[in-house]
Amino acid sequence: QVHVVESGGGLVQAGESLRLSCAVSGNMFNIAAVGWHRQAPAKQRELVALILANGATGYALDSVRGRFIISRDDAKNTVYLQMNRLKPEDTAVYYCAILRRGAAAYDHWGRGTQVTVSS
């Protein structure tokens, strides 16, 4: 089993920054990727960014490219999402999830952390 716990959310003003953390524990042998997702009120959950086991990164949303940075600290088993120049439309619950090798979808979701950006 793999467990993920998100932290770092909060209430900020537009233009400010936040860094989210995703602490991963358990059996990490079979992890293909760790992805940050978000779900805004009345909207579907969407993938924001991911980092592969080999360290390659990708950003799924044009709106965050250039503002958000995904990274990881292997010594701490933690994946980060640095969010800069935040906008009100970034307001959402942010979730971390694991994609296992051979799996069709992300599983082992965390409970999420709320990010609220005021204008």
C-alpha positions as CSV (number, residue, x, y, z in Angstrom):
1,Q,0.0,0.0,0.0
2,V,1.0,3.6,-0.7
3,H,-0.2,6.5,1.3
4,V,-0.1,10.2,0.3
5,V,-0.7,13.2,2.5
6,E,-1.0,16.7,1.1
7,S,-0.3,19.9,3.0
8,G,0.5,23.5,2.4
9,G,-2.8,24.9,1.3
10,G,-4.2,28.1,2.6
11,L,-5.7,31.5,1.8
12,V,-3.6,33.9,-0.2
13,Q,-4.1,37.0,-2.2
14,A,-3.8,37.1,-6.0
15,G,-0.2,37.3,-7.1
16,E,1.2,35.5,-4.0
17,S,2.8,32.1,-3.8
18,L,2.2,28.8,-2.1
19,R,4.1,25.5,-1.9
20,L,2.1,22.3,-1.6
21,S,3.7,19.2,-0.3
22,C,2.8,15.6,-1.0
23,A,4.4,13.1,1.5
24,V,4.5,9.6,0.1
25,S,4.9,6.6,2.3
26,G,4.5,2.8,2.1
27,N,5.5,0.6,-0.8
28,M,6.9,3.0,-3.4
29,F,8.6,0.4,-5.6
30,N,5.9,0.3,-8.2
31,I,5.2,4.1,-8.6
32,A,5.3,5.3,-12.2
33,A,4.3,8.9,-11.5
34,V,3.0,11.3,-8.9
35,G,0.4,13.8,-10.0
36,W,-1.1,16.9,-8.6
37,H,-4.7,17.4,-9.4
38,R,-7.3,20.0,-8.5
39,Q,-11.0,20.3,-8.2
40,A,-12.7,23.6,-8.1
41,P,-16.3,24.0,-6.9
42,A,-18.8,22.6,-9.3
43,K,-16.1,21.5,-11.7
44,Q,-14.5,18.2,-12.5
45,R,-11.2,17.2,-11.0
46,E,-8.3,17.9,-13.4
47,L,-4.7,17.0,-13.6
48,V,-2.4,19.9,-13.0
49,A,1.2,18.5,-13.2
50,L,3.0,15.2,-12.8
51,I,6.5,13.9,-12.2
52,L,7.6,10.6,-13.5
53,A,9.8,8.1,-11.7
54,N,12.7,9.2,-13.8
55,G,12.2,12.8,-12.8
56,A,10.7,14.1,-15.9
57,T,7.9,16.6,-15.4
58,G,4.8,17.6,-17.3
59,Y,2.1,20.3,-17.0
60,A,-1.4,19.4,-18.1
61,L,-2.8,22.9,-18.0
62,D,-1.8,25.8,-20.1
63,S,-3.0,28.2,-17.4
64,V,-0.3,27.0,-14.9
65,R,2.6,26.5,-17.3
66,G,5.3,29.0,-16.3
67,R,3.7,29.7,-12.9
68,F,3.7,26.3,-11.2
69,I,6.7,24.0,-10.7
70,I,6.5,20.4,-9.7
71,S,9.6,18.8,-8.0
72,R,10.5,16.2,-5.5
73,D,12.9,15.5,-2.7
74,D,13.7,11.8,-2.8
75,A,15.4,11.9,0.6
76,K,12.1,13.1,2.1
77,N,9.8,11.1,-0.2
78,T,8.0,14.3,-0.9
79,V,6.7,15.8,-4.1
80,Y,6.1,19.6,-4.2
81,L,4.0,21.9,-6.2
82,Q,5.4,25.4,-6.1
83,M,2.6,27.8,-7.2
84,N,3.6,31.3,-8.1
85,R,1.6,34.4,-9.2
86,L,-1.6,32.7,-8.0
87,K,-4.9,33.8,-9.5
88,P,-8.5,33.5,-8.1
89,E,-9.2,30.8,-10.8
90,D,-6.5,28.6,-9.1
91,T,-8.9,28.3,-6.1
92,A,-9.6,24.6,-5.6
93,V,-8.9,21.5,-3.5
94,Y,-5.5,20.2,-4.6
95,Y,-5.0,16.4,-4.5
96,C,-1.9,14.3,-4.8
97,A,-2.2,10.8,-6.4
98,I,-0.1,7.9,-7.4
99,L,0.0,6.3,-10.8
100,R,1.4,2.8,-10.5
101,R,3.2,1.0,-13.3
102,G,0.7,-0.8,-15.5
103,A,-2.3,0.9,-13.9
104,A,-4.9,2.6,-16.1
105,A,-5.5,5.5,-13.8
106,Y,-4.3,7.3,-10.7
107,D,-5.1,5.7,-7.4
108,H,-4.0,6.1,-3.8
109,W,-5.4,9.6,-3.5
110,G,-4.8,11.9,-0.6
111,R,-7.5,13.9,1.2
112,G,-6.5,17.1,-0.5
113,T,-5.6,20.5,0.7
114,Q,-7.6,23.7,0.1
115,V,-6.1,26.6,-1.8
116,T,-8.1,29.8,-1.9
117,V,-6.9,32.8,-3.8
118,S,-8.7,36.1,-3.2
119,S,-8.8,38.9,-5.7
